[in-house]
Amino acid sequence: MARGGFRRNKVQKQQGKGELQAVASEGPFIEWVGKPEYYRHQLTIDGKEYRYESDSTDLGVEIGDMVVFRFVDHADGLIVDRRSLGKWIDPASFS
């Protein structure tokens, strides 16, 4: 079966895991009327810098936690997907 039309290849999102070492937050920002406030966070995870935007100052993770996330290697840098940042739970710790 042939597919018609122009089809752009989607950029594959990568998965990351590491120790959260530092967080720098700034905001709130409002880009246009009607858009809710958002905060920009610069995350340092295993020595790499990532950018993350959220609607609150609370990330749900703390410095020193092992975190998992999805990210895209963009021209502006490494960008973590919204609502993909979370704390990694060690399965061996359950008993």
DSSP file (Angstrom, degrees, kcal/mol; ACC not computed):
  #  RESIDUE AA STRUCTURE BP1 BP2  ACC     N-H-->O    O-->H-N    N-H-->O    O-->H-N    TCO  KAPPA ALPHA  PHI   PSI    X-CA   Y-CA   Z-CA
    1    1 A M              0   0    0      0, 0.0     2,-0.3     0, 0.0     0, 0.0   0.000 360.0 360.0 360.0 130.8    0.0    0.0    0.0
    2    2 A A        -     0   0    0      1,-0.0     2,-0.5     0, 0.0     0, 0.0  -0.665 360.0-139.7 -89.7 142.4    1.4    3.4   -1.0
    3    3 A R        -     0   0    0     -2,-0.3     2,-0.2     2,-0.1     4,-0.1  -0.874  19.4-145.9-100.7 131.6    1.2    6.3    1.4
    4    4 A G        +     0   0    0     -2,-0.5     0, 0.0     2,-0.1     0, 0.0  -0.570  51.1  25.5 -94.6 159.2    0.3    9.6   -0.2
    5    5 A G  S    S-     0   0    0     -2,-0.2     2,-0.4     2,-0.0    -2,-0.1  -0.047  96.2 -45.3  86.8 173.1    1.5   13.0    0.7
    6    6 A F        -     0   0    0      2,-0.0     2,-0.5     1,-0.0    -2,-0.1  -0.643  52.3-169.0 -82.3 133.7    4.5   14.4    2.4
    7    7 A R        -     0   0    0     -2,-0.4     2,-0.4    -4,-0.1    -2,-0.0  -0.976   7.5-153.9-129.4 120.0    5.6   12.6    5.5
    8    8 A R        -     0   0    0     -2,-0.5     2,-0.3     1,-0.0    -2,-0.0  -0.751  24.9-116.6 -92.8 135.9    8.2   14.0    7.9
    9    9 A N        -     0   0    0     -2,-0.4     2,-0.2     1,-0.1    -1,-0.0  -0.553  32.1-124.6 -70.8 130.7   10.2   11.7   10.0
   10   10 A K        -     0   0    0     -2,-0.3     2,-0.4     1,-0.1    -1,-0.1  -0.547  23.0-111.3 -78.8 138.0    9.5   12.3   13.7
   11   11 A V        -     0   0    0     -2,-0.2     2,-0.3     1,-0.1    -1,-0.1  -0.549  35.0-124.0 -70.4 126.2   12.4   13.0   16.0
   12   12 A Q        -     0   0    0     -2,-0.4     2,-0.3     1,-0.1    -1,-0.1  -0.537  20.1-130.5 -74.9 132.6   12.8   10.0   18.3
   13   13 A K        -     0   0    0     -2,-0.3     2,-0.2    59,-0.1    59,-0.2  -0.625  20.1-141.9 -83.2 141.3   12.8   10.9   22.0
   14   14 A Q  E     -A   71   0A   0     57,-2.7    57,-2.7    -2,-0.3     2,-0.4  -0.656   7.5-129.6-100.8 158.6   15.5    9.5   24.1
   15   15 A Q  E     -A   70   0A   0     -2,-0.2     2,-0.3    55,-0.2    55,-0.2  -0.874  24.0-170.0-109.1 142.1   15.3    8.2   27.6
   16   16 A G  E     -A   69   0A   0     53,-3.0    53,-2.0    -2,-0.4     2,-0.3  -0.923  11.0-178.4-130.9 156.5   17.6    9.3   30.4
   17   17 A K  E     +A   68   0A   0     -2,-0.3     2,-0.3    51,-0.2    51,-0.2  -0.971  26.5 113.1-151.6 136.7   18.4    8.3   33.9
   18   18 A G  E     -A   67   0A   0     49,-2.0    49,-3.2    -2,-0.3     2,-0.5  -0.986  61.7 -61.4 177.6-179.8   20.8    9.8   36.5
   19   19 A E  E     -A   66   0A   0     -2,-0.3    27,-1.8    47,-0.2     2,-0.6  -0.723  45.0-127.1 -88.5 128.9   21.3   11.6   39.7
   20   20 A L  E     +B   45   0A   0     45,-2.7    44,-3.0    -2,-0.5    25,-0.2  -0.650  34.9 170.9 -74.5 116.8   19.9   15.1   40.0
   21   21 A Q  E     +     0   0A   0     23,-3.3     2,-0.3    -2,-0.6    -1,-0.2   0.785  57.0   3.0-102.1 -33.4   22.8   17.3   41.1
   22   22 A A  E     -B   44   0A   0     22,-1.2    22,-2.5    40,-0.1     2,-0.4  -0.995  51.6-161.6-155.8 151.1   21.6   20.9   40.8
   23   23 A V  E     -B   43   0A   0     -2,-0.3     2,-0.4    20,-0.2    20,-0.2  -0.998   4.2-175.8-136.1 130.6   18.4   22.9   40.0
   24   24 A A  E     -B   42   0A   0     18,-1.9    18,-3.1    -2,-0.4     2,-0.3  -0.989  14.4-169.3-125.2 121.2   18.2   26.5   39.0
   25   25 A S  E     +B   41   0A   0     -2,-0.4     2,-0.3    16,-0.2    16,-0.2  -0.831   9.3 175.6-113.4 147.7   14.7   27.9   38.5
   26   26 A E  E     +B   40   0A   0     14,-2.3    14,-2.4    -2,-0.3     3,-0.2  -0.989  29.9   3.1-145.0 153.0   13.5   31.2   37.1
   27   27 A G  E     -     0   0A   0     -2,-0.3    12,-0.2     1,-0.2     2,-0.1  -0.834  37.6-128.3 136.4-174.4   10.1   32.6   36.4
   28   28 A P  E     -     0   0A   0      0, 0.0     2,-0.3     0, 0.0    -1,-0.2   0.407  51.0-177.4 -81.3 152.5    7.1   32.9   36.3
   29   29 A F  E     -B   38   0A   0      9,-2.5     9,-1.6    -3,-0.2     2,-0.4  -0.901  16.4-166.5-116.7 147.2    6.9   33.7   32.6
   30   30 A I        -     0   0    0     -2,-0.3     7,-0.1     7,-0.2     3,-0.1  -0.967   3.9-177.0-132.2 116.7    3.8   34.6   30.5
   31   31 A E        -     0   0    0     -2,-0.4     2,-0.3     5,-0.3    -1,-0.1   0.874  68.2  -3.0 -84.6 -38.4    4.4   34.5   26.7
   32   32 A W  S >  S-     0   0    0      4,-0.1     3,-1.8     3,-0.1    -1,-0.2  -0.968  88.9 -75.8-149.0 164.6    0.9   35.7   25.6
   33   33 A V  T 3  S+     0   0    0     -2,-0.3    -3,-0.0     1,-0.3    -2,-0.0  -0.392 117.0  22.1 -63.6 131.8   -2.4   36.6   27.0
   34   34 A G  T 3  S+     0   0    0      1,-0.3    -1,-0.3    -2,-0.1    -4,-0.0   0.134  92.2 115.9  97.2 -19.9   -4.3   33.5   28.1
   35   35 A K    <   -     0   0    0     -3,-1.8    -1,-0.3     1,-0.1     3,-0.1  -0.693  69.5-118.5 -82.1 132.8   -1.3   31.2   28.4
   36   36 A P        -     0   0    0      0, 0.0    -5,-0.3     0, 0.0    -4,-0.1  -0.253  36.3 -89.0 -67.2 158.4   -0.8   30.1   32.0
   37   37 A E        -     0   0    0     -7,-0.1     2,-0.3    18,-0.1    -7,-0.2  -0.315  48.0-172.1 -63.0 147.6    2.4   31.0   33.9
   38   38 A Y  E     -B   29   0A   0     -9,-1.6    -9,-2.5    -3,-0.1     2,-0.4  -0.970  14.5-138.7-141.2 159.9    5.3   28.6   33.6
   39   39 A Y  E     - C   0  54A   0     15,-3.3    15,-2.0    -2,-0.3     2,-0.5  -0.914  11.4-138.5-119.2 143.2    8.7   28.3   35.2
   40   40 A R  E     -BC  26  53A   0    -14,-2.4   -14,-2.3    -2,-0.4     2,-0.4  -0.881  19.4-168.1-102.2 132.1   12.1   27.4   33.5
   41   41 A H  E     -BC  25  52A   0     11,-3.0    11,-2.3    -2,-0.5     2,-0.7  -0.973  14.4-152.5-121.6 132.5   14.4   25.0   35.3
   42   42 A Q  E     -BC  24  51A   0    -18,-3.1   -18,-1.9    -2,-0.4     2,-0.4  -0.929  23.2-165.8-100.0 114.3   18.0   24.3   34.5
   43   43 A L  E     -BC  23  50A   0      7,-2.6     7,-2.9    -2,-0.7     2,-0.6  -0.839  14.9-155.7-105.2 137.0   18.7   20.7   35.7
   44   44 A T  E     +BC  22  49A   0    -22,-2.5   -23,-3.3    -2,-0.4   -22,-1.2  -0.952  19.6 175.4-109.9 113.1   22.1   19.2   36.1
   45   45 A I  E >  S-BC  20  48A   0      3,-2.4     3,-1.8    -2,-0.6   -25,-0.2  -0.970  70.9 -21.9-123.5 116.1   21.8   15.4   35.8
   46   46 A D  T 3  S-     0   0    0    -27,-1.8    -1,-0.1    -2,-0.5     3,-0.1   0.859 127.6 -51.2  50.8  41.2   25.1   13.4   35.9
   47   47 A G  T 3  S+     0   0    0      1,-0.3     2,-0.3   -28,-0.2    -1,-0.3   0.363 115.2 111.8  84.9  -5.6   27.0   16.4   34.8
   48   48 A K  E <   -C   45   0A   0     -3,-1.8    -3,-2.4     0, 0.0     2,-0.5  -0.795  64.4-127.5-102.8 146.1   24.8   17.3   31.8
   49   49 A E  E     +C   44   0A   0     -2,-0.3    29,-0.5    -5,-0.2     2,-0.3  -0.785  29.3 179.2 -93.5 130.2   22.6   20.4   31.5
   50   50 A Y  E     -Cd  43  78A   0     -7,-2.9    -7,-2.6    -2,-0.5     2,-0.4  -0.927  20.5-137.5-125.8 152.6   19.0   19.9   30.7
   51   51 A R  E     +Cd  42  79A   0     27,-2.6    29,-2.9    -2,-0.3     2,-0.4  -0.921  23.2 178.6-111.2 138.6   16.1   22.5   30.3
   52   52 A Y  E     -C   41   0A   0    -11,-2.3   -11,-3.0    -2,-0.4     2,-0.4  -0.999  13.0-158.8-141.9 133.5   12.7   21.8   31.7
   53   53 A E  E     +C   40   0A   0     27,-0.5     2,-0.3    -2,-0.4   -13,-0.2  -0.942  20.5 163.3-114.3 135.6    9.5   23.9   31.8
   54   54 A S  E     -C   39   0A   0    -15,-2.0   -15,-3.3    -2,-0.4     5,-0.1  -0.923  46.3-117.3-143.7 169.0    6.7   23.3   34.3
   55   55 A D  S    S+     0   0    0     -2,-0.3     2,-0.3   -17,-0.2   -18,-0.1   0.436  95.4  37.4 -89.7   0.7    3.7   25.1   35.6
   56   56 A S  S    S-     0   0    0      2,-0.2   -17,-0.2   -17,-0.1    -2,-0.1  -0.943  77.7-119.3-144.3 167.0    5.0   25.2   39.2
   57   57 A T  S    S+     0   0    0     -2,-0.3     2,-0.5   -19,-0.1    -1,-0.1   0.713  91.6  88.2 -78.5 -20.2    8.2   25.7   41.1
   58   58 A D        -     0   0    0      1,-0.2    -2,-0.2     2,-0.1    -3,-0.1  -0.698  52.9-176.5 -83.5 121.3    7.9   22.2   42.7
   59   59 A L        -     0   0    0     -2,-0.5    -1,-0.2     2,-0.3     3,-0.1   0.678  38.3-124.4 -89.1 -19.3    9.5   19.5   40.5
   60   60 A G  S    S+     0   0    0      1,-0.3     2,-0.3    26,-0.1    27,-0.2   0.393  85.4  80.8  87.3  -3.8    8.5   16.5   42.7
   61   61 A V        -     0   0    0     25,-0.1    -2,-0.3     4,-0.0    -1,-0.3  -0.920  66.8-144.5-130.3 158.4   12.1   15.4   42.9
   62   62 A E    >   -     0   0    0     -2,-0.3     3,-2.1    -3,-0.1   -42,-0.3  -0.811  35.2 -81.6-121.6 161.3   14.9   16.6   45.1
   63   63 A I  T 3  S+     0   0    0     -2,-0.3   -42,-0.2     1,-0.3     3,-0.1  -0.406 118.2  31.5 -61.5 132.5   18.7   17.1   44.7
   64   64 A G  T 3  S+     0   0    0    -44,-3.0    -1,-0.3     1,-0.4     2,-0.1   0.173  91.2 123.9 101.5 -15.6   20.4   13.7   45.2
   65   65 A D    <   -     0   0    0     -3,-2.1   -45,-2.7   -45,-0.1     2,-0.5  -0.457  66.9-119.1 -75.1 148.7   17.4   11.7   43.8
   66   66 A M  E     -A   19   0A   0     22,-0.3    22,-3.1   -47,-0.2     2,-0.3  -0.800  41.5-167.8 -81.9 127.0   17.8    9.2   40.9
   67   67 A V  E     -AE  18  87A   0    -49,-3.2   -49,-2.0    -2,-0.5     2,-0.3  -0.852  17.5-156.9-121.0 153.9   15.5   10.6   38.2
   68   68 A V  E     +AE  17  86A   0     18,-2.5    18,-2.2    -2,-0.3     2,-0.3  -0.940  25.5 151.5-124.6 150.6   14.2    9.2   34.9
   69   69 A F  E     -A   16   0A   0    -53,-2.0   -53,-3.0    -2,-0.3     2,-0.4  -0.984  40.6-114.6-167.2 164.4   12.9   11.3   32.0
   70   70 A R  E     +A   15   0A   0     -2,-0.3    11,-2.4   -55,-0.2     2,-0.3  -0.906  39.3 175.5-107.8 143.0   12.4   11.6   28.2
   71   71 A F  E     -AF  14  80A   0    -57,-2.7   -57,-2.7    -2,-0.4     2,-0.4  -0.968  25.4-139.1-147.2 162.8   14.3   14.3   26.3
   72   72 A V  E     - F   0  79A   0      7,-2.3     7,-2.4    -2,-0.3     2,-1.2  -0.976  20.9-131.1-122.5 135.0   15.0   15.7   22.9
   73   73 A D  E     + F   0  78A   0     -2,-0.4     5,-0.2     5,-0.2     2,-0.2  -0.743  43.4 177.1 -85.2  96.7   18.5   16.8   21.7
   74   74 A H  E >   - F   0  77A   0      3,-2.3     3,-1.3    -2,-1.2    -2,-0.0  -0.487  46.5-106.6 -99.4 166.2   17.4   20.2   20.2
   75   75 A A  T 3  S+     0   0    0      1,-0.3     3,-0.1    -2,-0.2    -1,-0.1   0.809 122.7  54.2 -61.6 -29.2   19.5   22.9   18.6
   76   76 A D  T 3  S-     0   0    0      1,-0.3     2,-0.3     3,-0.0    -1,-0.3   0.558 125.8 -90.1 -81.0  -8.7   18.9   24.9   21.9
   77   77 A G  E <  S- F   0  74A   0     -3,-1.3    -3,-2.3     2,-0.1     2,-0.6  -0.884  70.1 -24.6 131.7-165.0   20.2   22.1   24.0
   78   78 A L  E     -dF  50  73A   0    -29,-0.5   -27,-2.6    -2,-0.3     2,-0.5  -0.759  60.6-165.8 -88.0 121.5   18.8   19.1   25.8
   79   79 A I  E     -dF  51  72A   0     -7,-2.4    -7,-2.3    -2,-0.6     2,-0.3  -0.940  11.3-142.9-116.9 122.9   15.1   19.6   26.5
   80   80 A V  E     - F   0  71A   0    -29,-2.9   -27,-0.5    -2,-0.5    -9,-0.3  -0.654  28.6-111.9 -81.9 135.1   13.2   17.4   29.0
   81   81 A D    >   -     0   0    0    -11,-2.4     3,-1.4    -2,-0.3     4,-0.3  -0.305  37.7 -95.6 -64.3 148.0    9.6   16.6   28.0
   82   82 A R  T 3  S+     0   0    0      1,-0.3    -1,-0.1     2,-0.1   -28,-0.1  -0.389 106.0   6.3 -62.3 141.1    6.8   18.0   30.0
   83   83 A R  T 3  S+     0   0    0      1,-0.1    -1,-0.3    -3,-0.1    -2,-0.1   0.690 103.6 100.5  58.8  23.8    5.4   15.7   32.7
   84   84 A S    <   +     0   0    0     -3,-1.4     2,-0.5   -14,-0.1    -2,-0.1   0.512  50.8 100.6-110.8  -7.0    8.1   13.1   32.0
   85   85 A L        +     0   0    0     -4,-0.3     2,-0.3   -16,-0.1   -16,-0.2  -0.669  49.1 148.7 -82.6 125.6   10.5   13.9   34.9
   86   86 A G  E     -E   68   0A   0    -18,-2.2   -18,-2.5    -2,-0.5     2,-0.3  -0.971  48.9 -91.8-152.4 165.8   10.1   11.4   37.8
   87   87 A K  E     -E   67   0A   0     -2,-0.3     2,-0.4   -20,-0.2   -20,-0.3  -0.640  39.1-127.0 -82.4 134.5   11.9    9.7   40.7
   88   88 A W        -     0   0    0    -22,-3.1     2,-0.6    -2,-0.3   -22,-0.3  -0.685  19.7-151.0 -82.5 130.9   13.4    6.3   39.9
   89   89 A I        -     0   0    0     -2,-0.4     5,-0.0     3,-0.0   -22,-0.0  -0.913  12.9-131.4-106.9 123.1   12.3    3.6   42.3
   90   90 A D    >   -     0   0    0     -2,-0.6     3,-1.6     1,-0.2     4,-0.4  -0.600   8.3-149.7 -73.4 119.6   14.7    0.8   42.9
   91   91 A P  G >  S+     0   0    0      0, 0.0     3,-1.0     0, 0.0    -1,-0.2   0.785  95.1  63.0 -62.3 -25.8   12.9   -2.5   42.6
   92   92 A A  G 3  S+     0   0    0      1,-0.2    -2,-0.1     3,-0.0    -3,-0.0   0.701  91.7  65.9 -71.7 -18.0   15.2   -4.1   45.1
   93   93 A S  G <  S+     0   0    0     -3,-1.6     2,-0.4     2,-0.0    -1,-0.2   0.665  82.9  90.2 -79.8 -14.6   14.0   -1.7   47.8
   94   94 A F    <         0   0    0     -3,-1.0    -5,-0.0    -4,-0.4     0, 0.0  -0.659 360.0 360.0 -80.5 134.0   10.5   -3.2   47.8
   95   95 A S              0   0    0     -2,-0.4    -1,-0.2     0, 0.0    -2,-0.0   0.330 360.0 360.0-154.3 360.0   10.1   -6.1   50.2
